[in-house]
Amino acid sequence: MPPPAVPSASAPGPAALGRGVVVRAGQDAPAGWHDAPRLRIDEAVAGQPGPLADVLHHAWLTRRPVVIELAADNDVVREPEVSPLRPYEVPRDFAFHRERLHWLTWANTYDARSGQPIWWHGVLAERRGDARRSDTHDIELPGDGRPAWVDGGPRGPIDAVTDPIVHRESVSLGRLTLLGTAAPADELAPDQLAAVSHRSGPARIIAPAGSGKTRVLTARLRHLIRDRGVEPELITAVAYNTRAAAEMRERTADLSADGRRVSIRTLHSLALWICRMEREREVIDERGQRDILDRIVRTARIPNQDPYQPYLEALAEVRLGLVDPQRVELERGDVDDLPEVFADYREELDRRGWLDFDEQIYHAIELLLRDPAIRQRAQRAGTHLLVDEFQDLTPAFLLLVRLVAGPSMQVFGVGDDDQTIYSFAGATPDHLVDFDRWFPGAAHHALEVNYRCPPGVVESVTRLLSHNRHRVAKTIRSGAADDLTEAAS
């Protein structure tokens, strides 16, 4: 058995780390937290955890110390959740709030329930990373014995702390990676540099045409790994299609050359990886879809009309738009018995061990909703999630991203609300405009220079786009001619 944990000599730690403390019901807060807000988790809160989870998430993001009075059974609060809902019954802002509440309770807090505060992240650094106990800090680093802190807040630079810092994300992997503070090495325009240098937590990047969106995404990926020291296995970059993913891989080939595995996927590749955690499955094309429909759909054959195309479109509305099949049938009028066809179609896919293009997304969401072990594995890979073309996320894509992003919601979303082209599949600029709804506390960055077009074109397009009703107000100006190639690439 590991040795028992002992009280931390460093409580409450540097103010800049913003640490809170967990106490028992009715227990006084230790010295150092007498002025901190006191929040209570009781059985009622455990039953309706969303509001308090939102409060704790804000405190965690802003590093505001709180006292958490744990009056509920911690074993009950930390029990993994499952949802019996079908994906099309789940709202886009769905979250496992009790899991969020438990994670936020312990993410950046001391445990004072037994008396003097214990910093469990430091204890785990000793047990898993060969660190030594410190009389002044959280740990002493192996080798040189330097005192260091183990941070539990959002991962990013902390200017007010000059001592070495290890993040709890590293400790969870059994490592003692020092938090990097170097600026991005890529040559970037000022607006691009501000986005790439985003400090911590979620971020929305508005990137109009020609503003260097791909450059920002790849520079951010390189910055997290090389400059910040974030472990590659905790990062996933999501491109919208295979061509964009291939371009991002090409631009980050230097990371692979360093032996750092970089996960750059499409949304469908991410979903297929999740589906294959359950069991191996074969991906089929439209011919395979039509073969199944031919067996289960009974419809009149009308000359010069495709009997299955309406059903293919309706299946996409259900699985990508997350619309109830009964509603789709009523609104379309050309897909009789769609709820039965939908169920029979998916049953046949499962029986054969097949996935079609849309089923990859839909079934991945099912697994994330009902299987905590699969969800935990996916969320580790999505601890830091970079998402391209955010404005073209359908409701299913958005839900997939939110479930993978997990309780910390550290999503770096890049897109242009004026360029939504997949509205036929349920995509909407609302997903980018209302980014804070999906990822609370997000920072906002905007790329303002179009390096692709001359001033006259940029001015005309800006006037035209200003007529869009629901959009993010933005400034777009043309870049100087000598900056066109470098900043836009």
N, C-alpha and C positions, 0 to 999 in steps of 0.2 A: 504494500500500500504506500502511496506517496505520503510524505510527512504532512502533518496538519498545517493549514495556512495560519500565519501569524499576522497581527495588525501591521498596517503599513506605517512606516516611520515618517512618510512624506505627506500624509493627509493634512490639508485638502489639496496639496499640489499647487503648481503655478496657476495663478488666476486665469491666464490666457488659455489654459486647457479647458476651462469651464466645466469641471467635474461636479457631478451631483452626488447624492448619497441616498441609499435605501435603508429605511428603518422599519421596525415592527409597529404594529398598531399601538398608538398611545405613547410610543417612545420619543423622548426628546431628541432633537437633532444635535449631533456632536458640534463641538467648537469649530468654527469656520463656516457653518451653514445656518447660523441663527437668523440671518436676514434673508435667506433664500426662500422663494415661494414654496409652500408645502402642498403637495398633490397626493390625494388618497386613492388607492386602488382597492376597492372592496368588491363584494360579490355582485353588486348592481353594476359597477363599472365593468367588471369582467364579462357581464352579460351584454353590455352595450359599450364596447371599448373604443369605438371610432372617435368620438370627440376628444377624449383624453389622449389617445394616441396622436391626434393632430397637434395637441398642445405640446406633448413631449417631443414630437418631431421638430417643431419649431425651436424648442429649447436646445435640442441636440445640434441642429444646424447652426444656430447662433452662439453656441457654447455658453448658454446661460445656466448657471448652477441651479438645481432644484432639489428639494427634499421629497422623496417618494415614500409615502407611508403605505407599506404593503400589508393591507388588512385582509386580502384574499389568499387562498391557498396557492402558493407559487407553482406547485405541481399541476394544478388545474389550469392556471394561466399559461403555462408553457407547453401544454399538451398540443401537438400538431393538429391543425385544422384540415377539414375536408369540406367540399361543397357538393351537395347533391344536385345542384342546378345544372341544366344543360347549358352549353356555352351561349346559345342564343337567348337564354333567360337571364344572363348575367349582365348587369349594367357596365358601361365602359369604365366607370370609376370604381369598380369592385376592388376590394382588397381584403386580405385576411387580417382584419383589424386586431384580433386578439394576439396573433403572432407578432404583428407590428408592436402592440403594446408591450409584450414580453421582451422583444428585442430592444426596444427603446428604454425599457426599465433598466437594463443591464449594460447598454452599449458604452456609457461613459459615466459610470457611477461606482462609488465605493459601496461595500456591503457592511453596514454597521448593525445588522440585526442581532449579532451576538455580543455587541459592546463596541470595542474600538474598530475603526474602519479597516477593512481588508480590500486591497486593490487586486481583484482576481486576474486581471490581464497581466499584471506583474508576476503573480504566482505561476500562471501558465507559461510565461516566458522563462521562468526558472525550470519548470518541469519539462518543457518541450524544446527549449532553445538553448539550454546550458548556460543561461544567465545566472548571475549570483545576486544574492540579496544585498540591498544597499541601505545604509543608515540615513541617507539624505535624499535619495531619489527612489524611483521605482525598482531599478535593477542596476547591476554593474555588468557591462558587456564582457563576454568571454574574451580571453586573449589579452587585451590592453587594460581591462578593468575600469574603463571610463564609466562614470555614472550616467544613466540615461533614463528617459521617461518612456512609458508605453502609453500611447495616445488612444483614446476610445472615441474621439469625435470624428467628424467628417474628415476624410484623408486629404490633406493639403498643407501648404506652408503655414507655419505659425511664427510670425516675425518676432514676437516678444519673447520667445524661448530660444536661447542660443545653445543650450545643451543638446546632445544627440537625442533624437526621437525615433522610436520604433513604433509602428502602428499595430493595433490589435489584429488587423487583417493579416499581417505577416506572421504574427504569433500563432494565429489559427492554422497556418501552414507549417508550423514548426520552425520558423525562420526568425531571424533578428535583423531584417533589412532596415537600414537607416533611411529615414525620410529625407529625400532629396529636395534641395531648394534652388537648384540652378534654373536660370531662365531658359526658354526654348532656344535651341541652337539654330533652327531654321531661320532663314532670312524672310521676314514677314513685314507686310505693311502694318501701320499702327492699329487699324481696326482688326486685322487678322491676328496680330500679336495679343491684343486684349482678349480675344475669344480663346485662343490656344492656351493662354496663361490663366484661364479661369481657375480660381483657387480650390473650391470644393463644393460638393453638393450638386444638385441638378442644374442644368443650364440650357437655355433656348438660344440658338444662334440663327438669326434671320440672315439668309444668304441669297440676295437677288442674283439674277443671271449674270455671269461673267465676273463675280466677286471673289472667286477663288475658293469655292466651297470644298472641293476635294482636297485642295492644298491644306485648308484648315483642319479637316478631319484627319489626314495622315500626319500632319504636324502635331496635332493633339495626341494621337496614338503614340508617336515617337517621344513626345514630351513626358507622358505618363510613365513610360517604361524606362527611358534613358535618364531623364532629369529628376523625376519624382521617385523612381525606384519601385513603382507599382509592379507586382509580379504579373507576368503575361497571362498566367492561367486565371487571373481574376478579371481579365479584360476581354470583351467581345465587341468588335466593330461590325455593324450590320449595314450592308449595302442593299440597295433596292433590287438590283438584278445582277446576273452573273458577270456582265460586262463591267459594271461599276466595281464589283468585288475584285475582279482581275486587275483593274487599274489600281485599286488601293493596295493590293498585294505587291504589284510592281513597284509602287512608290515607297513601300516599306520593306523592300528586299534587303536593305542594309540591316534591319533588325534580325531577320532570319539568318543572315550571314554571321551575326554575332552569336548564333545558337539560341536565340530567344524565340520560342514558338509563339506566333501571333495568330489569334483567332479572328479571321475576317470571313464573314459568312453573309449569305443572303438570308432574308427572313425564312424562306422555305428550307434552306440548309439548316438553320438553327432549329426549326420545327422538326425536320426529319431526324436530326440528332436526338432530340427529346423523345420522339416516337420510338426510335430504336433502342432507347433505354429499357423499354418494356419488352420488345422482342424484335427480331429482324423482320423487315418488311420490304417488299418490292414496289417500286414506283412505276405506275402505268401511265400511258398517254391517253389521248382522247379516244383512240380506237378501243382501248380496254373499257373506258367508261361506256361507250356506246354498246359494247358487247353485253355489259350488265343490264343496261336499260332495255335492250332488246328482249331480255328474259323476263323483266318484271313490269314493263309498261304495256298496257293494253290501250291502244289508241288507233283511231282510223287512219289508214294510209291514204293521204290525199296527194294526187299527182303534183309534182313540182314543189312539194313542201317537205321540209325535213321534220319528221315527227319527234326527234329527240333534242333538237337545238333548244326549244323552250325549256325542257327539263334540265339541260346542262346549265342554262342561264339561271334557272330558279335554284338549283343546287348551290350555285355560287352566291346568290343573294342570301341564302340561309347561312352558309358556312363562312363567308367573308364579310357580309353585311350584318351578320348575327340577327337575322329577322326570323320570326316564328314562321314555320312552313305553312301554317294555316293562313296567316296574313299574306304571305307571298301568293298562295293559291287564289285568294280572294281578289288581290290587287291585279294579278296578271290575267286571270281568266282563261289561260291556255295550258294549264298544267293540272289536269284533273287528278284528284287523290294524291296530291303532293305529300302530305304528312306520311301516308303509307309508303309511297315510293321512296321518300327520304329514308325512312327506317329500314326498308327492305334493301335499298341500295347500299347503305352503310353496313348492314349485316353481311351482305355478300362480299363487300370489300374485306371485312374482318375475317370472314371464313376463308378467303383465299390468301390472306396475308398480304393484301395490296393496299397501297395508298395512291390516290390521285393527287394532283397538284394542290387542290384546295383542302383535301382531307388531311394533308400534312399539317396545315395550320390548325384546323378544327380539332383534330385528335390530339395534337400537342397541348392545346388549351384544356381539353378534357383531362389529360394526364396531370397537368399542373394543378387543376382544381381538386383532383381526387387522390393523388398519390404524393404525400409529403416527402418521401425519400427522393423521388424524381425531381420534385420542385426544389428541394434543398441543393441537389447537384446542379441543376440548371442555374439557380440563383448564385451559386459560387462563381460560375463562369461569367455571370452577368453582374458581378459586383460593381464593375465600372462598364457601363454600356454606352457605346457611341452609335447613334442612329442617323442614317442619311435619309434625305427626301421625306422628312417627317410629315409634310403636308399631304403626302400620298398614302399614309397609313389608313387602311380600312378599319372599321370597328374591331374586327378580329385581330388584325395586326397590332393595334394599340393595346388590346387586352393582353396579347401575348407578351409584348414588351413590358407592360406593367407587372405581369406575374413573374417574369424573369428578373426584372430589376429588384424585386423583393422589398424588404422593409426599408432599406436605406434609400432607394429611388435615386441612385447616382447616375442619372441619364443625361448625356450630352447630345441634345437633339438639334439637328441642322436641317433647315429647309427654307422654302419661300412660299408663303401663303398665297401669292399671286400666280402660282404655277401648278395648281392642283389639276391633274389630268386623269385621275382614276376615280372620279366621282361616280361613274357608272357602277363601281364595285363598293360604293359606300364611303370612299375617302372624302374628307371635308377639310377645308382650311381651319375649321374650329379646333382640330387637334393640335395645330401649331399656335393659333391665336390664343386659345385657352390653355396653354401649356401648364400654367400654374395650377389648374384644376387637377390635372393628371399627376403632376409632380410638384407638390407644394414647396414653397420657398425657393423656387428656381431663380437664378440670376439671368438677366437678359443681356445679350450682346448682339450687335448688328454690324454686318459688313455693308459699307456704304458706297464703295467704289466699284463701278463697272469697268473692268479693264479690257473688255472685248469690243465695245462700241464707241464711236465718236460722240461728242457732246450733243449734236443735233438729234441723233437717234435716241440717246438716253433721255433727253428732255421730252421728246414726243411720247415715248413709252411710259414715262413717269406720269405724264398728264392723263394718258389713257387708263393706266392702272388705278389712278386715284378715284375712278368712278366705281370701283369694286366696293360693295357695301360693308362686308365684314372682312376686315384685314388689319394688319399691324401697320400703323402709320410709320413711314420710313423715309429716309433721305437717300437718294441715289444720285451719284454724280459720276461723270466720266473721268477715268484716270488719264494721266499724262501719257502721251504716245510712247515715251521711252520706258514707261513702267508696264506696258501691256503684257509682254511675254513673261517677265519674271514673276509678277505678283499674281497673275491669273493662272499660272501653271500649277 
